[in-house]
């Protein structure tokens, strides 16, 4: 005759063994799934046809939306019309400068339609111009803060601003002045 206490102990032991076995099978299944699921570790970069976005948006504005012809190694990752709290309409395009199929740097273009000084001041991170520069006969205010820590300056280590009759162009970059200047040369 088997006592009920011995039966309970045997049942508890089998329950724990079954739990351990189920846990082992589950872990094995997860490892198999991780092993067989293909992974692509390449950087996924959005590619936006900014020229098509500009062409589509243009009929709504009197000013010509800037639509520069950029090098093939540049890829737009965002293009849109924005309206700020101050009511200034902005045509924005963000570019990634590619090298070895990876983004090497960022260059942004903001065209303020009917922009005011406050809008411009905010776009250059409330900085003061450090000088001016002529690019293809067009004078730009220069904001050169490449000596700052990138965490402090963000995407605006180097900026250029040009104000004309109907728009204010603010160009900025995260790395080289050359890329920002190259964009400036392609605008006018």
N, C-alpha and C positions, 0 to 999 in steps of 0.2 A: 504494500500500500504506500503510495507516494503522498507525502504530506503537502498541504497547500502552500506552505512557505517555500519549499524547494521548487515547486512549479512556478511560483511568482519570480523567484530569482532567475530561473532558467529563461523565462519569458522576457524579463528585463534585459538579460544579457543578449538575447537574440534581437531585441528591439534596438539596442545600441549597435550591435554588429550590422544590422540592416541599415541603420542611419549612416554609419561610416561607409558602408558599401555604396549607398545612394550618393553620398557626398563625393566619393571617389569617382563614380561614373559621371557625375555632373561636371566635376573639374576636368576630367578627361574629354568630355564633349566640348567644353569651352576651349580647351587647348587645341583640339582638332579644328574647330571653327576659326580660331585665330590663325592657325597655320595655313588653312586652305583658302581663306578669303584674300583675294588679290588687293594689294595696297599700292597706290601711286604716291610716292613721297615728293613728287615735283610740286613746286609752288603753283597754285592756281591763280592766275591773274585775269581779272575781268577785262574784256576788250569791248569798248564802246565806240561806235562809229559817231564821233562827235560832229563830224561834218554833216551827217544826215540829221542829227538832232538839231543843229543850227539851222539847216535848210527848212526843217519842219517848223521850228519856232519863229523864224524870221518874219513871216507875214504879220505877226502880232506887234511888231516894233518898228518905229520910224528909223531908229539908229541901226546901222549895219552891225550885225553880230560878228565879232571877230572869228575868223575861220582859217587859222594859219595852216600852211602846208608844212608839216613837221617831218623830220627824218623817219625812215622806216624802222629804226631802232626805238622809236618812241611809240608808246601805246597808251591811248586814253583809257582810264579806268573809271571815269565819271564825267558826265556832261549834263548840265541842267540849268534851267532858269530858276533863280531863287529870289524871293522877296523878303527883305529883312524887316525887322520891327520898325525901322525908320522909314519904311516905304520905298527904299532904293531897290530897284530891280537889278539883279546881277546875273550875268551870263558867266557860268563857271565851267572850266574844264581842268581836270587833273590828269597829268601825264606821268607815266612810269618810263624811265629811261632804262632800257633793257641791255643786259650784257650776259652772255652765256645762259640765255633763257631765264634769267632771274632779274628782278628789279634791282637796279644799282642805285637809283636816286629818284626823287620826286620833283616835279616842276608843276606849279599851279598857275592858272591864269584866271583872274577875276576881272570882268569888264562891268563896271558900274554905269548903268544908264541913268543919267541925271543924278549922279553921285554927289555927295557933299563932303566937306572936309572931315566930318566925324566918321563917315563910312570909310574913307581912306585911312584915317588914323587907326581904326579898328583892324583893318586888313593888314596893316604892317605891325600888328601887335603893340600898338601905342608907342612906337619908337620914333625917333627923330632921324631925318636924313643925315647920312654921313658924307654926302657929296653929290655930284652929278656926273653923268657920263653921256657921251654922244655915241649913238649906235645908228649907223647908216643915215646920218643927218638928222636924227630925232634925239632931242634931249630928254633924258630920263633922270628923275631923282633916284639916288642910290641909297640903299639901306644895307650896309655891309656889317653883319654881326656874326661872321664866321668864326671870330675868336671866342664866342660864347660856347658854353657847354651845349651840345645838341639838345639835351633835356630841357634846358632853359629857353632855347630859341625855337624849338619845335620844327615845323616845316618852313620857317621863315628865317633861315640863317642869312639868306641873301635875297633882297627884294629890289624891284625897280618899279617906279610909278611914273606914268605919263598922263597928263590931263590935256585933252583937246576939247573942241567945241561941244561935242555931244556925248562924250564918254570919258571915263577914267579907267585906265588899264593898270592893274596891279599884278605883277609877275613875281613869283617867289619860288625858292627852291631849298631843298634840304641838304645839299652838298656843295656843288660847284657853282661859281658865278658864271662860268662859261656856258652852262646849259641854259641858265636864265637869260643870259645875253643872246644866246642863239635864238631862243624863242622871241625875244624882243626884235631881233633883226628880221624875223619872218612875219611880223604883225603889220608893219607899215611899208 
